Amino acid sequence: MRRLPPMFSALKHRNYRLWATADLISVTGTWMQVLGLNWLILQLTSSATHVGFAILLQAVPALMFGLWGGAIADRVPARPLLLVTQTGHALLAAALAVIAYRHDDSVLPVYAVAFVSGVVGSLEGPALGRFGAEIVGREDLGNALALGSIINSSGRILGMSLAGALVPLTGTGALFLLNALSFGAVLAAILAVRTDQLHRIARPARHQRGIVAGLRYLRAMPRLLVLFALGFTLSSLGRNYQVTMAAMSEGPLGAGAPGYGLLSVVFAVGTVAGGVLAAARKRLTVRLLLVMAAVTSMLQLMSGAAPGLAMFALLMFPIAAGAVIIDTTMGTRVQLDSAEHMRGRVIAVHGLVASAAGAVGGPALGWLCDRFGPRQALELAGLTTACASVLAAFALARLSDRPLLSLVRLTGSGRWRPPVANGRTGPVVPLGSAIPRPRRGTPVESVVPDHEQVG
């Protein structure tokens, strides 16, 4: 295969090409089901509150079982586990199709399927993260995550468009059936993966297994805790634009439903642009994360003062792009900056933080919009996330024993002195260099994993 541009470096892996194709098909089906599920519940209840409750039922299992999913992912091989969970998703989608075609008057079966779907998703999320890392390896993981964000955004646009066209013709049942069939592509891709081309990730020893061991590891990794705290703040107050865009359209901008639709399209296109920009970067670093967090926070603050729909939409585009760059960089750093044998549990905590942020952020922004107005809500949220970005930069600079300006500048070279478990300073290495792996017999916890801390 001829040499690919850096933007598409992950596609040089045959296994990733299979996975990306199947992922696009599956994501498209998933977003078709999202629209179908919301519409089915509205038909049964005529209540938007019931739609929100179904979303909550899908999110709660991540808080309940996410850590268990991480512990299982670190112990069980990913392929057989994903074959089971993807089959489960297909069966649940088929169950929704049966419910839709039977025209039941009760919404309880739909709620049950939504909750079980959340359980399956919470158990498979960490396994998907480990499997993705095994498909492309460390070098191309960031690029694979960036391309994944493009696939997700494209699948969302395609799925929503197809669902909107099909619902009047076929009803919601067909959407659920199509989603069930889409999982066949994922199952086929998993079975077609060449195991000899996988980049195996270390598994925990007996004393390193379980939730308690994972939490103990995180407690000893303040860098990850800072990233999680920053991620929670950004995701809760700086991501729930479905709430603030609707409030601004209906209120100060006076644009109504057409304006909200326009903003949604602009935001979706911005997410695709953000994925492209992230994929074009050779490395996704903490420095990039901090700079983008500060920039998007200031743009959010400015959006509250936008005089009209055109200016607000103009600001939404870079905000959406920045959000994808932040999320992709956060996912990359969380995986690459954690020990391999703890990868599943760290991914699980990352997912738990994201779920908690979504559960808290939506109602919080809604209350701020009702209490102070949409403009003030955006300004207050932007100011809060900007302060959180600065505090995170100070904390990370202190942890890495570096001046703050060297941590956040976009250009320039430097050298980072990594801390080790006993509190002393490790060997000086160029930024982005690989820290040597532990020799056989060396406890993994005593060695800092590969970092591209601030380079």
N, C-alpha and C positions, 0 to 999 in steps of 0.2 A: 504494500500500500504506500502511495506517495506521501511525502511529508506534509502534514497539515499545518495551517497557521496556528499560532499559540491559542487563539480564541477557541479552537475546536480540538485542542490536544487530547481531550478525553475520548474523542471519537476514534482515535487510533487503536483503541482496544475493541476487539471483536465483541467481547461480552457486553461492553457498554453500549455498542451500537444496537445490539439485540434488546437490551434493557430500556434504552431511551425510546425506541420505537414502540415497545409494549407499553411504556409509561405514558406516552402521548395518547394512545388509544384508551388506556384505563382512566387517565385524568379526564379526558373528554366525557367518558361515560359517567364518571363520578359527578361532574358538574351538571350533567343532564339529570342525574338522580336528585341532586340538591334542589334544583328548581322543581322537579316533579314532587318531591316530598313536601316542600313548602306549599305547593298548590293543592296537593291532596289534603293536607291538614286544614287549609283554608276552606276547602269544599266541605269537609266534615264538620267543622266547628264555626266557621265564619268569624274567627278570632285570631288576630295577630299574636295575642298573648300565648295561645297554644303553640304557634309556630316557634316562638322564643323558648317555650318549655321543651320542645323537642330538641332544639339546638343544645339546651342545657343538659338534657339526658345523654346526648352524645359526648359532651365535654366532661361530665362528672367522672366517668370511668378512668380517664387519664389521671385524675387526682387520686383515685382510689387504688388503681392497679398499675400505674405507670412504673413504679419502682420494681414491682414484681416482674414486669415485662423486661426491664433492664437486666435484672439478675438472671432471668431465663436466657436472654440473648447472649450473655457472656458465657453461659455454660453449654447451650445447645447449638449445634450447627445451624446456620441461618437457612440454608436451602430447604430442608424438610419442614422447618418451622413456618417458612413463608408459603410453602405449598399448602399447608393446613389452613393458615389464616386467609390466604387469597381464595381458597375454596369456600371458606366460611363467608367471606364477603359476597361471593357469587350467589350462594344459597340465600343469604339475607336479602339481596336484591330481588331474587326470584320470589321470595316470600312477600315482599312489598307488591310485586306485580300481581300475585294471587289476591292480596287484600284489595288492590285497586279494581281488579276485574270482578270481584265478588260484590262490590258496592256495599260493603258493610257500613252501618251507621255509627259504629263505635270507633273512637280514635285510639282506644287502649292497645289494640294489636300493633298499631303504627308506633306508639310509644315504646312498646316492648322491643320491636325490631331496632328502633333507634338506640336504645340502651345497650342491647347486645352488640350492635355494630360498634358502639363506643368501646365496649370491653375488648372486642377483637382488635380494634385499632390501637388501643393502649398497649396490648401485648405484642403487637407486631412492629410498632414504631422503632424501638431500639434495634430489633433484628434487621429492619430495612436499612438503618444507618450502618450497621456493621457490614451487611452484604454489599452496600454501595462502595464502602471503603475497600472491600476485598476485590471488587470488580476492577477498579482503576488504580489502586495503590496510593501511597502518600503524595507522590509528585503531582498527580492529576486530580486529586480529590477536590480541591477548590474549584477547578474548572468544571468538574462534573456537577458540583452543587450549583454553580452558576448556570450551566446549561439546563439543569433540572428546574431552576426557577423560570427560565424561558419556556420550557415545556409546560410547566404548570400554568403560567399566564396564558399561553396559546391554547392549551386545553380548556381553560376556563372560558375564554372568549368563544371558542368553537362549540363547546358543550352547551353553554347558555344560548347561543344563537340557534343551534339545532333543536334544543328543547323548546325554545320559544316558537319555532316554526312547526314542530310536531304536535305539541299539546292540543291545539285546536282541531287537528286532524285525527289523532289517535288516542287522545287522553293520556293520563299519567302512566297507565300500565305499561305502555310500550317503552317509555323512558326507563323504567325499572328493568324490563327485559333486556334492552340494549346494554344497560350497565352490567347486568349479570353476564352477558356474552363477552363484554370487554375484558373481563378477568381471564377469559380463555387465552388472550394474548400474553398476559403476564405469566400464567402457568406454563405456556409453551416456551416463553423466554427463559424461565428458571430452569426448565428441563433441558433446554438447548445450550445452557452455559457450559463452557469447557472448564472443568475443575482444575485441569493442569495449568490454566492461565490465571487462576485466582491468586491474589496476593494475601496469603493467609495472615490473620491477626491472632496474636497470642491469646490464650485462654487462661483464666485464673487458676492458681493452685488451690488446693482444698481450703487452706486457711484464708484465701482471698475471696471466697465466694460469699454470696448473700448480700442482702440489703444493708445490714449493719456495717459490713466491711466497706461497701461502697460509700456510705455516709461518712465513715471514718476517714476514707481517702479524701473526700471532698473537703472535710474540715481541715485537712493538712494542706489544701491547695487554695490559699486565699485569692490567688489570681483568678481562678475559675469562679469563685464566689463573687468577686467584683464584677466579672463579666455577666454573671447571672443577674445580679442586682441591677446593673445597667440595662440589660435586656428586658427585665420586668418593667422598668420605668418607661423605656422607649415603646414597648409593645402595648402597655396599658393606656398611656396618654398620648402616644405619638403614632399609633397604628389604626385606631378605630375610626377611620375616616368615613365609613358607611354611616356612622352616627352624625358626625359634624357636617359632612357634605349635604346630607338630607336636611339638617337643621338650618344651614346657611341658605340652601336653595329655597326652602319654604319661608324663611324669615327675612334676614337683611337683604339678600340678593333679589328676592321676589321673582325667582325664576321658575318655581313650581316643579312639577314632575319632569317636564322637558329639560329643564336645567340640570336636574339631578341625573337624568339619563346621560346628558352630555358630559358631566363631570365624571360619571362612572366609566365612560368610554376613555376619556383623557387619562384617568387613573390607570386603567388597564393597559393602555399603550405605554404609559410611563413605566409600569412594572416590566414590560418586555424590554424597553430601553435599558432599564437598570440591570436586567439579566445579561444583556449584550455587553454592557460596560464592565460588569464583574467578570464575565468570561474572557474579556480582552486583557485583563490584568494577569501577569504571570504569577503574582503572589497576592494573597488576601491577608493582610496583616492587621494587627491591633491598631497600629498607627492610622491606617485607612478607616477602621471602624470608628475611632474616636473623632476623626475629622468629619466624617460623614454624619455622625450623630450630632455634632455641634451645628453643622450646616443645615441639616434638615430641621433641627429644632428652631433655628432662627427663621427659616422659611415658614415654618408653621406659625410662629409668632407673627410674622408679616402677613400671613394669609388672613388673620383675624381683622386686619385693617384694609383688606382689598375692597376697593370702592364698587366694583361691579363683577359680573359673572366672568367676563373675559380675563380680567386680572387674576381672579381666584383660580380659574382653570389653568392659567399660565403658571401659577405657583404650584398647583397640584401635580403637574408633570414632573418637575425635578424632585418633589417630595416623594412621589411614588417610586421613581428611579432610585433615590437614595435609600428608601426603605428596603428595597430588594438587595442593594449592595450591603446594607447593614446586616440583614438577616443571613445572606449568603456568607459574609465574612464571619459573623458570629458562629454559624454552624461549622465552618471550616476550622476556626480556632478552637472551638470546644472539642472537636474530634482530634485534631493534630496535637493539641497541647495537653492531652490526657493520656495516661498509660493505656496501652492496648488492652490489657486484661481487665480494665475498668470501663472500656469504651461504651458498652451497652448501658451500664448504670448511669454514666455521665450524660449520655444522650437522653435517657429516661428523665433525669432531673431537668435537663434543658426543655424537654417537652412539657414537663409538669409546670415549669415556670411560665412557658408560653400559654398553657391552658389557664393558669391562674390569672395571668395578665389579661387574657381575653374576657374571663369571667368578671374581673374587677373593672377593667377599663371601660367597657361598653356602658354599664350602668353609671359609672362615675362621670363620664363625659356627658351622658344624657342628663344627669342631675345638674351638672354645671351649666349646660345649655338652658335648661329650664329655670335655673335659679338666677344666673347672671346674664344669660344671652349667649348665642353662638360665637359672636366675635370675642367676647371676654373669655369664653371657654377655651378657644383656640390660643389666645394670647397667654392665658395662665398655664395651659398645658405645655405650650412651647417654651415658656420661661422655666418651668419645672424640669423638662427634659434637658434643656441647655445646662442648667445647674447640675443635673445628674451627670451629664457628659464631662463637665469640668471636674467634678468630684472624683469620677472614675479615673480620669487622666492623672490627677494628683495621687490617687491610691496606687495605680499601676506604676507610676514613676517611682514612688517610694518603695514598692515591692521589688522593682528591678534595679534600684539604687542608681537611677539616672535622672538628670535634670528634666524638668517637665517639657521644655521647649524641644529637646532632642527626641522626646517621645512622640510629639504630635506634628513635627514638621513633615512635609510631604516628600522632600528630597534630601539628599545627602546620605553619606555613609556613616557608619558608627560601629561601635563594638559594645556588646552586651555581656555583662558578667552574671551568669546565671546563679541563683541561690541554690543550695542543696539542703537536704533534710536537716542537717545538724546546725544550720544557721550560718555556716561559713560561706565564703564566696568560692564559686567554682572557677575553672579555667576560663581565661578570656578567649572568646571565639568571635569570628566575624558574624555580623548580623545575617541570619538566614542560613548559617552553616549547620550541619547536622552534628548534634552532640553524640559522642560515641555511645554505642549500646553497652549495657552491662555485660561483663564477662560471665561465663557459665558459673553459677553458684552465687552470684551477687544478688542480693534481694532487690527486686524491681522497685520497691518503694523508695529505695535510697538513691535512685538515679532519676534526675529530671528528664522527662521525655523530650523528644525532638521539639524544639520551639523555633518559630520565626517571630520572636516576641515583638519586635518593633521595627523590623527591617522592611 
